Amino acid sequence: MTARADILDERESLGKPLLISTVLHVAVAAAILASGIVSSRPRELWGNPDSLGGSSVGITPVSQIPLPSRGGPVNPLANDTESTV
């Protein structure tokens, strides 16, 4: 049987993980500050704020929609026809 090294006895460098964690925390803090600055600016209003939902438009339901017929020559290869053979 071979001797097994205990992985928990080895020392690990904390420099790179600490740097990555610091950069991530600074980026999250900057994003929170930027969103606060952007949301505090005056916004452009679209429409009348006193409209209370606006006005309605009347519609009339129909049972079917009339479609224009297709014009042009009839293609005998594309239609069901009786064969003369």
N, CA, C and O atoms as CSV, one atom per row, in Angstrom:
chain,resi,resn,atom,element,x,y,z
A,1,MET,N,N,0.835,-1.162,0.000
A,1,MET,CA,C,0.000,0.000,0.000
A,1,MET,C,C,0.892,1.242,0.000
A,1,MET,O,O,1.886,1.299,0.725
A,2,THR,N,N,0.531,2.237,-0.820
A,2,THR,CA,C,1.339,3.449,-0.898
A,2,THR,C,C,0.894,4.443,0.169
A,2,THR,O,O,-0.246,4.426,0.634
A,3,ALA,N,N,1.820,5.293,0.532
A,3,ALA,CA,C,1.518,6.318,1.528
A,3,ALA,C,C,0.642,7.385,0.889
A,3,ALA,O,O,0.924,7.839,-0.220
A,4,ARG,N,N,-0.387,7.778,1.559
A,4,ARG,CA,C,-1.327,8.750,1.022
A,4,ARG,C,C,-1.074,10.108,1.666
A,4,ARG,O,O,-1.007,10.226,2.889
A,5,ALA,N,N,-0.933,11.144,0.815
A,5,ALA,CA,C,-0.713,12.491,1.344
A,5,ALA,C,C,-2.057,13.089,1.740
A,5,ALA,O,O,-3.037,12.984,1.002
A,6,ASP,N,N,-2.093,13.700,2.880
A,6,ASP,CA,C,-3.326,14.328,3.334
A,6,ASP,C,C,-3.439,15.698,2.675
A,6,ASP,O,O,-2.580,16.560,2.859
A,7,ILE,N,N,-4.506,15.888,1.907
A,7,ILE,CA,C,-4.684,17.124,1.144
A,7,ILE,C,C,-4.896,18.324,2.066
A,7,ILE,O,O,-4.602,19.454,1.678
A,8,LEU,N,N,-5.395,18.100,3.267
A,8,LEU,CA,C,-5.653,19.210,4.175
A,8,LEU,C,C,-4.393,19.737,4.843
A,8,LEU,O,O,-4.419,20.811,5.444
A,9,ASP,N,N,-3.292,19.003,4.748
A,9,ASP,CA,C,-2.039,19.459,5.349
A,9,ASP,C,C,-1.255,20.392,4.438
A,9,ASP,O,O,-0.265,20.981,4.872
A,10,GLU,N,N,-1.676,20.540,3.182
A,10,GLU,CA,C,-0.949,21.396,2.235
A,10,GLU,C,C,-1.400,22.842,2.397
A,10,GLU,O,O,-2.575,23.106,2.653
A,11,ARG,N,N,-0.461,23.782,2.249
A,11,ARG,CA,C,-0.758,25.211,2.348
A,11,ARG,C,C,-1.192,25.725,0.979
A,11,ARG,O,O,-0.641,25.322,-0.046
A,12,GLU,N,N,-2.166,26.601,0.967
A,12,GLU,CA,C,-2.639,27.205,-0.276
A,12,GLU,C,C,-2.441,28.711,-0.204
A,12,GLU,O,O,-2.535,29.320,0.861
A,13,SER,N,N,-2.163,29.301,-1.370
A,13,SER,CA,C,-2.005,30.747,-1.455
A,13,SER,C,C,-3.386,31.397,-1.488
A,13,SER,O,O,-4.268,30.951,-2.222
A,14,LEU,N,N,-3.568,32.432,-0.709
A,14,LEU,CA,C,-4.845,33.140,-0.680
A,14,LEU,C,C,-4.807,34.442,-1.469
A,14,LEU,O,O,-5.798,35.173,-1.494
A,15,GLY,N,N,-3.685,34.744,-2.113
A,15,GLY,CA,C,-3.546,36.014,-2.826
A,15,GLY,C,C,-4.517,36.157,-3.982
A,15,GLY,O,O,-5.214,37.167,-4.076
A,16,LYS,N,N,-4.580,35.166,-4.867
A,16,LYS,CA,C,-5.436,35.257,-6.049
A,16,LYS,C,C,-6.920,35.229,-5.674
A,16,LYS,O,O,-7.667,36.066,-6.179
A,17,PRO,N,N,-7.388,34.318,-4.819
A,17,PRO,CA,C,-8.801,34.360,-4.432
A,17,PRO,C,C,-9.194,35.649,-3.714
A,17,PRO,O,O,-10.307,36.143,-3.893
A,18,LEU,N,N,-8.284,36.196,-2.902
A,18,LEU,CA,C,-8.574,37.445,-2.207
A,18,LEU,C,C,-8.701,38.600,-3.196
A,18,LEU,O,O,-9.574,39.455,-3.045
A,19,LEU,N,N,-7.840,38.628,-4.201
A,19,LEU,CA,C,-7.905,39.673,-5.223
A,19,LEU,C,C,-9.201,39.563,-6.027
A,19,LEU,O,O,-9.854,40.575,-6.282
A,20,ILE,N,N,-9.576,38.363,-6.424
A,20,ILE,CA,C,-10.808,38.163,-7.193
A,20,ILE,C,C,-12.026,38.575,-6.365
A,20,ILE,O,O,-12.942,39.212,-6.885
A,21,SER,N,N,-12.039,38.218,-5.093
A,21,SER,CA,C,-13.149,38.589,-4.220
A,21,SER,C,C,-13.244,40.101,-4.053
A,21,SER,O,O,-14.341,40.661,-4.070
A,22,THR,N,N,-12.108,40.761,-3.892
A,22,THR,CA,C,-12.101,42.220,-3.741
A,22,THR,C,C,-12.616,42.902,-5.002
A,22,THR,O,O,-13.426,43.826,-4.926
A,23,VAL,N,N,-12.149,42.448,-6.159
A,23,VAL,CA,C,-12.602,43.036,-7.428
A,23,VAL,C,C,-14.102,42.821,-7.605
A,23,VAL,O,O,-14.804,43.733,-8.041
A,24,LEU,N,N,-14.602,41.641,-7.278
A,24,LEU,CA,C,-16.028,41.360,-7.400
A,24,LEU,C,C,-16.855,42.250,-6.473
A,24,LEU,O,O,-17.889,42.776,-6.884
A,25,HIS,N,N,-16.414,42.422,-5.234
A,25,HIS,CA,C,-17.154,43.265,-4.299
A,25,HIS,C,C,-17.145,44.735,-4.729
A,25,HIS,O,O,-18.154,45.427,-4.588
A,26,VAL,N,N,-16.028,45.208,-5.244
A,26,VAL,CA,C,-15.964,46.592,-5.741
A,26,VAL,C,C,-16.887,46.763,-6.943
A,26,VAL,O,O,-17.553,47.791,-7.062
A,27,ALA,N,N,-16.940,45.772,-7.837
A,27,ALA,CA,C,-17.813,45.856,-9.008
A,27,ALA,C,C,-19.284,45.865,-8.603
A,27,ALA,O,O,-20.074,46.612,-9.181
A,28,VAL,N,N,-19.662,45.058,-7.632
A,28,VAL,CA,C,-21.054,45.041,-7.164
A,28,VAL,C,C,-21.408,46.371,-6.509
A,28,VAL,O,O,-22.494,46.901,-6.744
A,29,ALA,N,N,-20.515,46.916,-5.695
A,29,ALA,CA,C,-20.768,48.209,-5.056
A,29,ALA,C,C,-20.883,49.314,-6.099
A,29,ALA,O,O,-21.736,50.193,-5.973
A,30,ALA,N,N,-20.040,49.286,-7.125
A,30,ALA,CA,C,-20.112,50.288,-8.190
A,30,ALA,C,C,-21.419,50.166,-8.963
A,30,ALA,O,O,-22.005,51.180,-9.342
A,31,ALA,N,N,-21.884,48.950,-9.203
A,31,ALA,CA,C,-23.152,48.757,-9.910
A,31,ALA,C,C,-24.327,49.279,-9.088
A,31,ALA,O,O,-25.256,49.868,-9.640
A,32,ILE,N,N,-24.292,49.067,-7.784
A,32,ILE,CA,C,-25.362,49.576,-6.918
A,32,ILE,C,C,-25.358,51.099,-6.905
A,32,ILE,O,O,-26.416,51.722,-6.993
A,33,LEU,N,N,-24.182,51.704,-6.798
A,33,LEU,CA,C,-24.097,53.167,-6.824
A,33,LEU,C,C,-24.538,53.730,-8.167
A,33,LEU,O,O,-25.245,54.737,-8.213
A,34,ALA,N,N,-24.131,53.096,-9.258
A,34,ALA,CA,C,-24.512,53.576,-10.589
A,34,ALA,C,C,-26.018,53.474,-10.798
A,34,ALA,O,O,-26.618,54.378,-11.380
A,35,SER,N,N,-26.638,52.396,-10.336
A,35,SER,CA,C,-28.089,52.274,-10.497
A,35,SER,C,C,-28.825,53.318,-9.662
A,35,SER,O,O,-29.880,53.802,-10.071
A,36,GLY,N,N,-28.283,53.667,-8.503
A,36,GLY,CA,C,-28.891,54.718,-7.692
A,36,GLY,C,C,-28.788,56.078,-8.348
A,36,GLY,O,O,-29.723,56.875,-8.285
A,37,ILE,N,N,-27.654,56.348,-8.980
A,37,ILE,CA,C,-27.469,57.628,-9.667
A,37,ILE,C,C,-28.377,57.719,-10.885
A,37,ILE,O,O,-28.992,58.758,-11.125
A,38,VAL,N,N,-28.465,56.639,-11.653
A,38,VAL,CA,C,-29.286,56.643,-12.867
A,38,VAL,C,C,-30.767,56.761,-12.520
A,38,VAL,O,O,-31.499,57.469,-13.211
A,39,SER,N,N,-31.221,56.090,-11.475
A,39,SER,CA,C,-32.647,56.121,-11.141
A,39,SER,C,C,-33.071,57.423,-10.471
A,39,SER,O,O,-34.267,57.706,-10.407
A,40,SER,N,N,-32.136,58.224,-9.972
A,40,SER,CA,C,-32.511,59.471,-9.308
A,40,SER,C,C,-32.622,60.642,-10.279
A,40,SER,O,O,-33.062,61.724,-9.892
A,41,ARG,N,N,-32.231,60.438,-11.532
A,41,ARG,CA,C,-32.356,61.515,-12.512
A,41,ARG,C,C,-33.823,61.715,-12.885
A,41,ARG,O,O,-34.614,60.776,-12.790
A,42,PRO,N,N,-34.202,62.932,-13.310
A,42,PRO,CA,C,-35.594,63.141,-13.737
A,42,PRO,C,C,-35.876,62.346,-15.014
A,42,PRO,O,O,-35.051,62.284,-15.925
A,43,ARG,N,N,-37.041,61.756,-15.052
A,43,ARG,CA,C,-37.409,60.911,-16.184
A,43,ARG,C,C,-38.265,61.683,-17.171
A,43,ARG,O,O,-38.952,62.639,-16.810
A,44,GLU,N,N,-38.212,61.250,-18.421
A,44,GLU,CA,C,-39.047,61.845,-19.453
A,44,GLU,C,C,-40.431,61.212,-19.377
A,44,GLU,O,O,-40.564,59.988,-19.415
A,45,LEU,N,N,-41.456,62.047,-19.269
A,45,LEU,CA,C,-42.820,61.545,-19.171
A,45,LEU,C,C,-43.425,61.416,-20.558
A,45,LEU,O,O,-43.314,62.327,-21.379
A,46,TRP,N,N,-44.054,60.300,-20.812
A,46,TRP,CA,C,-44.738,60.070,-22.086
A,46,TRP,C,C,-46.237,60.144,-21.829
A,46,TRP,O,O,-46.771,59.395,-21.011
A,47,GLY,N,N,-46.897,61.028,-22.512
A,47,GLY,CA,C,-48.342,61.156,-22.356
A,47,GLY,C,C,-48.708,62.048,-21.188
A,47,GLY,O,O,-47.846,62.671,-20.569
A,48,ASN,N,N,-49.979,62.101,-20.901
A,48,ASN,CA,C,-50.514,62.948,-19.852
A,48,ASN,C,C,-50.600,62.147,-18.555
A,48,ASN,O,O,-51.261,61.108,-18.535
A,49,PRO,N,N,-49.961,62.587,-17.474
A,49,PRO,CA,C,-50.031,61.820,-16.225
A,49,PRO,C,C,-51.414,61.859,-15.574
A,49,PRO,O,O,-51.686,61.062,-14.675
A,50,ASP,N,N,-52.298,62.772,-16.010
A,50,ASP,CA,C,-53.644,62.890,-15.441
A,50,ASP,C,C,-54.704,62.202,-16.295
A,50,ASP,O,O,-55.889,62.498,-16.144
A,51,SER,N,N,-54.317,61.302,-17.179
A,51,SER,CA,C,-55.273,60.720,-18.121
A,51,SER,C,C,-56.144,59.636,-17.501
A,51,SER,O,O,-57.205,59.327,-18.043
A,52,LEU,N,N,-55.732,59.054,-16.391
A,52,LEU,CA,C,-56.475,57.996,-15.702
A,52,LEU,C,C,-56.792,56.828,-16.634
A,52,LEU,O,O,-57.923,56.342,-16.656
A,53,GLY,N,N,-55.831,56.389,-17.381
A,53,GLY,CA,C,-56.019,55.223,-18.239
A,53,GLY,C,C,-56.281,55.567,-19.684
A,53,GLY,O,O,-56.291,54.674,-20.532
A,54,GLY,N,N,-56.490,56.809,-19.990
A,54,GLY,CA,C,-56.687,57.195,-21.376
A,54,GLY,C,C,-58.095,56.926,-21.853
A,54,GLY,O,O,-58.961,56.521,-21.078
A,55,SER,N,N,-58.316,57.153,-23.129
A,55,SER,CA,C,-59.637,56.940,-23.709
A,55,SER,C,C,-59.685,55.577,-24.387
A,55,SER,O,O,-58.654,55.007,-24.743
A,56,SER,N,N,-60.886,55.074,-24.556
A,56,SER,CA,C,-61.042,53.760,-25.176
A,56,SER,C,C,-61.398,53.913,-26.645
A,56,SER,O,O,-61.842,54.972,-27.088
A,57,VAL,N,N,-61.200,52.856,-27.374
A,57,VAL,CA,C,-61.520,52.826,-28.794
A,57,VAL,C,C,-62.546,51.725,-28.995
A,57,VAL,O,O,-62.340,50.591,-28.563
A,58,GLY,N,N,-63.650,52.056,-29.650
A,58,GLY,CA,C,-64.689,51.063,-29.889
A,58,GLY,C,C,-64.304,50.113,-31.012
A,58,GLY,O,O,-63.691,50.515,-32.000
A,59,ILE,N,N,-64.671,48.855,-30.848
A,59,ILE,CA,C,-64.407,47.853,-31.884
A,59,ILE,C,C,-65.697,47.124,-32.201
A,59,ILE,O,O,-66.626,47.101,-31.394
A,60,THR,N,N,-65.748,46.529,-33.380
A,60,THR,CA,C,-66.888,45.734,-33.794
A,60,THR,C,C,-66.392,44.352,-34.186
A,60,THR,O,O,-65.638,44.231,-35.151
A,61,PRO,N,N,-66.787,43.310,-33.473
A,61,PRO,CA,C,-66.342,41.969,-33.850
A,61,PRO,C,C,-67.056,41.494,-35.108
A,61,PRO,O,O,-68.221,41.823,-35.335
A,62,VAL,N,N,-66.357,40.726,-35.914
A,62,VAL,CA,C,-66.927,40.163,-37.139
A,62,VAL,C,C,-66.769,38.656,-37.103
A,62,VAL,O,O,-65.906,38.127,-36.402
A,63,SER,N,N,-67.618,37.961,-37.871
A,63,SER,CA,C,-67.564,36.501,-37.871
A,63,SER,C,C,-66.452,35.975,-38.767
A,63,SER,O,O,-65.907,34.902,-38.510
A,64,GLN,N,N,-66.110,36.714,-39.809
A,64,GLN,CA,C,-65.022,36.282,-40.683
A,64,GLN,C,C,-64.390,37.493,-41.353
A,64,GLN,O,O,-64.997,38.560,-41.446
A,65,ILE,N,N,-63.169,37.308,-41.814
A,65,ILE,CA,C,-62.435,38.377,-42.479
A,65,ILE,C,C,-62.401,38.061,-43.969
A,65,ILE,O,O,-61.916,36.996,-44.351
A,66,PRO,N,N,-62.902,38.951,-44.821
A,66,PRO,CA,C,-62.880,38.676,-46.260
A,66,PRO,C,C,-61.452,38.795,-46.807
A,66,PRO,O,O,-60.790,39.819,-46.636
A,67,LEU,N,N,-60.999,37.735,-47.460
A,67,LEU,CA,C,-59.667,37.717,-48.049
A,67,LEU,C,C,-59.780,37.813,-49.559
A,67,LEU,O,O,-60.703,37.242,-50.138
A,68,PRO,N,N,-58.867,38.520,-50.214
A,68,PRO,CA,C,-58.926,38.602,-51.676
A,68,PRO,C,C,-58.586,37.247,-52.296
A,68,PRO,O,O,-57.775,36.489,-51.764
A,69,SER,N,N,-59.227,36.962,-53.435
A,69,SER,CA,C,-58.950,35.698,-54.115
A,69,SER,C,C,-57.637,35.807,-54.875
A,69,SER,O,O,-57.210,36.890,-55.276
A,70,ARG,N,N,-57.016,34.657,-55.057
A,70,ARG,CA,C,-55.758,34.632,-55.800
A,70,ARG,C,C,-56.058,34.616,-57.293
A,70,ARG,O,O,-56.919,33.872,-57.764
A,71,GLY,N,N,-55.345,35.434,-58.011
A,71,GLY,CA,C,-55.510,35.452,-59.458
A,71,GLY,C,C,-54.319,34.806,-60.139
A,71,GLY,O,O,-53.295,34.558,-59.504
A,72,GLY,N,N,-54.447,34.536,-61.412
A,72,GLY,CA,C,-53.339,33.965,-62.154
A,72,GLY,C,C,-53.709,32.641,-62.790
A,72,GLY,O,O,-54.778,32.091,-62.525
A,73,PRO,N,N,-52.822,32.133,-63.629
A,73,PRO,CA,C,-53.118,30.873,-64.319
A,73,PRO,C,C,-53.097,29.691,-63.342
A,73,PRO,O,O,-52.354,29.682,-62.360
A,74,VAL,N,N,-53.934,28.703,-63.643
A,74,VAL,CA,C,-54.009,27.512,-62.812
A,74,VAL,C,C,-52.900,26.561,-63.225
A,74,VAL,O,O,-52.741,26.270,-64.411
A,75,ASN,N,N,-52.144,26.081,-62.272
A,75,ASN,CA,C,-51.064,25.135,-62.536
A,75,ASN,C,C,-51.640,23.729,-62.421
A,75,ASN,O,O,-52.040,23.325,-61.329
A,76,PRO,N,N,-51.695,22.959,-63.534
A,76,PRO,CA,C,-52.298,21.626,-63.457
A,76,PRO,C,C,-51.469,20.653,-62.627
A,76,PRO,O,O,-52.009,19.665,-62.129
A,77,LEU,N,N,-50.182,20.904,-62.465
A,77,LEU,CA,C,-49.353,20.001,-61.674
A,77,LEU,C,C,-49.586,20.184,-60.183
A,77,LEU,O,O,-49.338,19.266,-59.401
A,78,ALA,N,N,-50.054,21.342,-59.786
A,78,ALA,CA,C,-50.255,21.621,-58.372
A,78,ALA,C,C,-51.672,21.315,-57.917
A,78,ALA,O,O,-51.954,21.365,-56.720
A,79,ASN,N,N,-52.580,20.997,-58.852
A,79,ASN,CA,C,-53.975,20.737,-58.503
A,79,ASN,C,C,-54.289,19.256,-58.641
A,79,ASN,O,O,-53.627,18.535,-59.387
A,80,ASP,N,N,-55.311,18.812,-57.911
A,80,ASP,CA,C,-55.773,17.433,-58.045
A,80,ASP,C,C,-56.563,17.306,-59.347
A,80,ASP,O,O,-57.648,17.872,-59.474
A,81,THR,N,N,-56.030,16.578,-60.291
A,81,THR,CA,C,-56.709,16.352,-61.569
A,81,THR,C,C,-56.738,14.863,-61.860
A,81,THR,O,O,-55.905,14.103,-61.367
A,82,GLU,N,N,-57.705,14.458,-62.666
A,82,GLU,CA,C,-57.796,13.067,-63.106
A,82,GLU,C,C,-56.738,12.824,-64.172
A,82,GLU,O,O,-56.544,13.639,-65.074
A,83,SER,N,N,-56.065,11.702,-64.051
A,83,SER,CA,C,-55.041,11.355,-65.031
A,83,SER,C,C,-55.702,10.753,-66.264
A,83,SER,O,O,-56.664,9.994,-66.148
A,84,THR,N,N,-55.190,11.090,-67.440
A,84,THR,CA,C,-55.725,10.547,-68.693
A,84,THR,C,C,-54.890,9.383,-69.196
A,84,THR,O,O,-55.121,8.897,-70.303
A,85,VAL,N,N,-53.949,8.937,-68.427
A,85,VAL,CA,C,-53.092,7.833,-68.865
A,85,VAL,C,C,-53.740,6.518,-68.550
A,85,VAL,O,O,-53.173,5.466,-68.842
